[in-house]
Amino acid sequence: MKTTEFMQEALIEAQEAFKNNEVPVGCVIVHQGNIIARAHNNKERDQHTCSHAEILAITKANKALNSWRLEDCTLVVTLEPCMMCAGAIQQARIPYVVYGAQDKKFGAYGGCFDSTLIKGFNHYPNVSSGVLEKESVSLLKILF
C-alpha cells in the first residue's frame, strides 16, 4: 500500500469518529507494509482526556508487537498530532509520522509549534504533512 492508501484507512477511522459525535480524527499504524493498529478519537465516549486516535492506536500497536518500542512503524493520522500525542510518538520511538491537515491550535509539528525543533530529545520522528489534506479538512469543517 502507498501512503495515500494508508491515509484513506485513517479517513475511514475519522468517519467512524464523526458518526459517534467525536472530533473526526483517525489513525493507523503501519509495520512492514501492513496496518497493525487503527483507532479514532473516543474522548466523548470514554470521557477520558487521553482518548486521542494516536494514543489509542499506539496502545493497540504495542499489544500487536508485544513491545513498547514501535521503531519500525509509521503513524498515519488525519490531523496533525497535538503535544500529548507527539510525546507518545517520541516515547514509542516511532520513526515516521504522516498527517493530513495542519492543526493551528494544538499541532505539535508546525501548526502551533514544532516539537522537532526542541533540542535535547533522544528521538525525533520524520514528519510528512498534507497527505489527503482536503479530505481531512472537509470532515473537520462539517463538525466545526
C-alpha positions in Angstrom: 0.0 0.0 0.0 1.0 3.6 -0.6 0.9 6.4 1.9 -2.3 7.8 0.4 -3.9 4.3 0.8 -3.0 4.2 4.4 -4.4 7.8 4.8 -7.6 6.5 3.2 -7.8 3.9 6.0 -7.2 6.7 8.6 -10.0 8.7 7.0 -12.3 5.7 7.4 -11.5 5.8 11.1 -12.1 9.5 11.2 -15.6 9.0 9.6 -16.3 6.5 12.4 -15.4 9.1 15.0 -17.7 11.6 13.2 -20.6 9.1 13.3 -20.1 8.8 17.1 -20.1 12.6 17.6 -16.4 12.7 18.2 -13.9 15.0 16.7 -13.2 13.3 13.4 -9.6 12.2 13.7 -8.5 8.7 12.6 -5.2 7.0 12.8 -3.5 3.8 11.5 -0.1 2.4 12.4 1.8 0.5 9.7 4.5 -2.1 10.3 6.3 -3.8 7.4 3.7 -2.6 5.0 0.7 -3.8 7.0 -1.7 -2.0 9.2 -1.3 -3.4 12.7 -3.4 -0.9 14.6 -6.2 1.5 13.9 -8.2 3.9 16.0 -10.3 7.1 16.1 -10.9 9.7 18.7 -13.1 8.5 21.6 -12.9 11.3 24.2 -16.6 11.7 24.4 -17.4 8.0 24.7 -14.6 7.3 27.2 -14.8 10.7 29.0 -11.0 10.4 29.0 -8.6 13.2 28.0 -6.1 10.8 26.5 -8.5 9.0 24.2 -7.0 10.6 21.1 -6.8 8.4 17.9 -3.0 8.4 18.1 -2.8 7.3 21.7 -5.4 4.5 21.2 -3.6 3.3 18.0 -0.2 3.3 19.8 -1.6 1.2 22.6 -3.0 -1.3 20.1 0.3 -1.4 18.2 2.2 -2.0 21.4 0.0 -5.0 22.0 0.3 -6.2 18.4 4.1 -6.2 18.5 4.3 -7.0 22.2 6.7 -4.1 22.7 6.6 -0.5 23.8 9.0 0.3 21.1 7.5 0.9 17.7 10.8 1.6 15.9 9.8 0.1 12.6 6.4 1.7 12.3 4.8 4.6 10.5 1.9 6.5 12.2 -0.6 7.9 9.7 -3.2 10.3 11.1 -5.7 12.7 9.6 -4.9 15.7 11.8 -1.5 16.9 13.0 -0.7 15.4 16.4 -1.0 17.5 19.5 1.7 17.9 22.1 0.4 14.9 24.1 0.4 12.7 21.1 3.8 13.9 19.8 5.2 13.0 23.2 3.7 9.5 23.0 5.1 9.2 19.4 8.6 10.1 20.7 8.3 7.7 23.7 7.3 4.9 21.3 10.3 5.7 19.1 8.0 5.9 16.0 10.4 7.0 13.2 7.8 8.2 10.7 4.7 10.3 11.1 2.4 11.3 8.2 -0.6 13.6 8.7 -3.3 15.2 6.6 -4.5 18.5 8.0 -2.5 21.0 10.0 -3.8 22.0 13.4 -3.1 25.6 14.1 -4.5 25.5 17.6 -2.8 22.3 19.0 -0.5 20.9 16.3 3.0 19.9 17.6 4.7 19.5 14.2 4.4 23.1 12.9 0.8 24.0 13.2 1.1 25.7 16.6 4.7 24.9 17.4 7.3 22.4 16.1 8.4 19.9 18.7 11.1 18.5 16.3 13.0 21.8 16.8 13.3 21.4 20.6 16.8 20.4 21.4 17.7 17.6 23.8 15.2 14.8 23.0 16.6 11.4 22.2 14.2 10.7 19.4 12.8 12.8 16.5 10.4 11.4 14.0 10.5 12.3 10.3 7.2 14.1 9.7 5.3 14.5 6.4 2.2 16.6 6.1 -0.6 17.4 3.6 -1.4 13.8 2.6 -5.1 13.9 1.5 -5.3 17.2 3.4 -8.5 18.4 1.6 -10.3 15.2 2.7 -9.1 15.5 6.2 -10.1 19.2 6.4 -13.6 18.6 5.0 -14.5 16.2 7.8 -13.4 18.7 10.4 -15.3 21.6 8.7 -18.5 19.6 8.8 -18.2 19.3 12.6 -16.9 22.8 13.3 
